[in-house]
Amino acid sequence: MQNDIVMKTMFIAKDVYTYAQEGIELKFKNGWFEEPPQMENRTGIIKGSE
């Protein structure tokens, strides 16, 4: 019985991974993926240009 549980868990994990991968590809394709936060231009802020 234990081998059966491990095998079913592996199949479910593979399906979840495939589903997540398709979602990420869809986000990239449609431009929905958020850009990570960028570092502020501190010298520009101090000089007042930003």
VENVENJO-V998069 format. One record per backbone hydrogen bond with DSSP energy under -0.5 kcal/mol. CO is the residue of the C=O (numbers start at 1). NH is the residue of the N-H. If there is no record, write none. Layout:
BEGIN
CO&NH ; CO&NH
END
This chain:
BEGIN
1&5 ; 2&6 ; 3&7 ; 4&8 ; 5&9 ; 6&10 ; 7&11 ; 8&12 ; 9&13 ; 10&14 ; 11&15 ; 12&16 ; 13&17 ; 14&18 ; 15&19 ; 16&20 ; 17&21 ; 18&22 ; 19&23 ; 20&24 ; 21&25 ; 22&26 ; 23&27 ; 24&28 ; 25&29 ; 26&30 ; 27&31 ; 27&32 ; 27&33 ; 28&31 ; 40&42 ; 41&45 ; 42&46 ; 43&47 ; 44&48 ; 44&49 ; 44&50
END
